[in-house]
């Protein structure tokens, strides 16, 4: 790797550098492209963070620090998406501010926490995007890092803030949540007071509220964040289940369902590829319909999803 002048963390924490929204889009698009490149090869970075994203004087992004990266998943023609077994628990690897899904699963007693897939990295990318925006308005902390006066220092504090900002999942929005053995015993005041999701996709509602009327409002004032932005960020930070994905007997036995999903995949991909769709509401609806129905296949195509960033906000 060639010499890079600084990390993304150093850039966004420098008061001398004020990034335009176009520059932020360019940075995140490159991070998504890099993540997509890794995932197409079955590689999980497992520690994506602003400190591990470098840039040179040409504005090119280089993802670094692959010390704990692993070949973590694959896609079988018959079985579909398969995650590797016996990986280290994610709460032992990913930097604390960027590891929500694994942290929540582990704290609630998820025994399958060593099986996880691309969502682990995708969540981290969402945290990076939000962190860049907030740092540009003076809040130089990770997205779920707490306040400057009282930063979050342990997983419990991070989970509390995650639920405060993005809402608390329910069994309807996180299938199987009630089965996690430690769910009932793990109950703090902040978690109890957090507002619950009413339906899947409510992360967008809570994120819009955070940026429009809460601590994130300075970022919205500065960049005039659009609805497309909230759709994108909510898609990256979706909390609808744990970070791992496994193959179940139900999926293997239901050939009709598999065929129907494959037909729907081809239909949606064809729709997404139409040049005349542009970046309007129809395009965004197709993107996030595809993400919600086929999350693993969508995450394998990070480089395609990142193209929507080019038209999120015209300056």
N, C-alpha and C positions, 0 to 999 in steps of 0.2 A: 504494500500500500504506500502511495506517495505521501509526502509530508502534508499535514493539514494544520492550519493555523490555530484553530481553537475548537472547542466543543460547542454544541448547541446550548448547553447549560451556561457556559461563559458568555455566549452571545446575548441570551435573553436576560441575563442578570446584569449586563452592562448598561448603565444609565446613558452611555454615549450613543447607543444604537437603538433607533426607533424603527421598528419594522412596519412596513405598509401591509395591508391585508393581502395584496398580491404576492408579496414576499413570503408571508405566512403560508399561503396556499401552495406556493412553489416548494417550500420546505416540506410540508406535510405530504404533498404528492410524491416527493422523492422517498420519504420514509415509507409510505404505502407501497411504492414500487419495489423498494428493497425488501420489505416484508413479504410481498407477493412472490418475489424471486426465491426467497428462502422456502416458503411454503410449497411452491411448485416442486421443490426437490425434497419435500418431507422434513425439512429442518425447522426446529423451533429454536428461536434465539434465546428465549427465557429470561432475558434481562434487558429488554428495550427500555431505555430511559434517556433523558436529555443529556446525561453525562456520557452516554455511549453512542451519540450521534455527532460526528465530526463534520466540519465543512472547510473548504479551501477558499482562496480568494476569488475563484470563478463562481462561487455559490453552489458548488456541487456537494452533495451530502454523502458521507461515507459512514455506514453502520459498522461499529467496531465491537471489540470485546466478546469474542465467541468462546470464551473459556468454559462456559457452562452450557453451550448450545448442544443439542442432541438431534439425531434423526428420530423424530418423535411420532411420526404417523405415516400412513400410506393409504393409497386408494386401490382396492382390489376390484377387478372387473365384475366379480360375482357378489362379493360381500360389501362393497362400497367403502365408506370411510372407516378406517381402523386405526386406533391409537395404540402406541406402544405400551407395553406393560412394564411394571417395576421401575418407572422413572422416579427420581427423587420427588418427595412431596413439594409442590410449588411454593409452600410457605418457607422452604429452606433455600430457595434460589432467587426468585424475582425480587428486585428491590422493593422494599415495603410500600412506597407510595404508588406503585404501579401494578399491584397484584390483587385487586379486589376479589375476583371470583374464587381464586384458590383460598384466600384468607377466610372468606365467608364459609366455604364448604368445609374447610378444616375445623373452624371453630364450632360448627354445628355438627361435627362428628361424622362427616362423609367418609366412609371406608374405601371409596373408590378414588380418593384424591390423587393417587399416583397414575391415573389414566387421564390424560388431558390432551388437548389438541390446539389448533390454530387460535382459538378464542383467547388463549393465554396471552399471545402477542398482540392480538387485535385490541384487547382492552388497554394494553400499555400504550398503543398508538393514540387511542382516544384521550388518555391521560396527558400525553405529550401535547396534543393539539390544544386542549383546554389550558394547560400550563403556560404555553406560549402566549395565548391571549391575555391571561391574567397578569403575567409578568410584564407585558407591555403597558399595563395600566398601573404599575407600581406594586402589585402584590407578588413579590418574588418568592413564591412558595409552590411546591407541587399542588396539583389541583385539589387533592384530598389531604393536604398537609396541615390543615388547621390555620390558625392565625399566626402572625409574626410574633405576637406576645405569648401565645400559648400553642406552640406547634405540636402536632400529634407525634407521639413517641412509641406507640405500641399498636399491635393489630386491632385491639379492641377500640381504641380511639379512632382508627381509620374506618372501621366498619360503622361506627356511630355516625361519622360525618358523611360517609357514602349514603347511608339511609336518610340522613337529614337533607342532603342535596338532591338525591335522585329518587327518593321514595323507597318504601319498604316493600319487597316482593311478597306475594301471597302464594298459596298453593295453586291458584289459577294461573298466575303469571310465571311461577317457577314450579313446574310439575314435580311432585315428589318431595317438596320442601318439608311437609309435615312428617315425613318418614325419617328425617335426619335426627339421630338419637339425642343430640344435645340442644336441640332447638328450644325446648321449653325451659330448660335450666339456664340457658344463656339469655338473660333479659336485663338490660340496663335501662335506666330512666330515659336516656336519649333515644334508644332503639324503640322503647314502648311509645314514646311521644311522636315518633316519625310517622308521617302520613303514608298510608298503604296505597299500592297500585290498585286501580279498579279493573284494568285490563292490560293485556300485553301491549307493549309500546308506550306505556305511560312515562317511560324515562324522558321522552321528548317533552312532555308537559312540564315535568319538574325542572328539566334543564332550561326550558324557555323562561320559567318563572325565576330561576336563579340568575340568569343573565339579564332579564328585563326588570326585575324589581328587587333583587337581593344583592349579595356581595359581588356578583359578576356584572352588575349594571354598568360600571365604567367601561368595560370591554364592548358592550352593546352600544354605548354612547359614542365611543371612538370609531368603531368599525361598522355600525349599522347592520348588525347580524341579521341575515335573512332566515326565512323558514327552512330553506334548503340546508343551511348550516346546522340548524337544530336537528333535522332529519339525519344528517351525516353523523353528527356527534352522538346522537342517541343510538344510532346503529352500531357505532364502535363500542359504546359503553352499555350495551344491552345487558341487563342482569337476569335474563330469563332462564336461569339454570346454571349448573356448575360448569367449570372450565373444561372438563373432560367430555369425551364423546365415545360411546362404546357401541358395539354391534349387538343387537338383541335378537333373540330367536324370532320375535314377532316380525322383524324386518326381513329375516331370511325366508320365512315361510309365506309371506304375503306377496306373491309374484305379481298379482294384479296391481297392488298398491305401488310396487316398485316401478312397474311399467308406466303407470299413470304419472308418477312423479318424474320419470325420465322424459315423458312427452311434454309435461309442463315445463321442465327445465329447458328443453330445446325451444319451446315457444317463447319463454321469457328472454332467453339469450338472444333469440332472433330479434325480439322487440328492442332489447337494449342496444343492439348493434345498428339500428336504423339511424342513419346520419341525419335524417330530417327531423328527428325528435328533439334535437338540441338539448338544452339544460332546463327545460320548463318543468311544470308540475307533473306532466304525464311521464316524463323521463324519470323523475325522482320517485314517483309512485311505482314504476316498474322496477327500479333498482331495489327499493326496500321491500317490495313484495317478494322479489327473488331472494333477498337476504333472509327474510322471515321464514320462508318455506324451506329453503335449502341453505342453511347457514354455513355448513362445512364447504359446500361447493362454491358458495359466494366468497368465502374467505380465501379459498385457493386462487381467487381471481382479484386479489387486492389491486393489482396494477390496472385492471379495467375499472373497478369502482373509483379509483383515485382520479379518473378523468373528469368526474363531475365537479371536482374542485375548480376547474378552470373557469367555470361560469357561475360560481356561487355568488360572487359579488363583483360587479363591474365598477371600476374606478375611473 
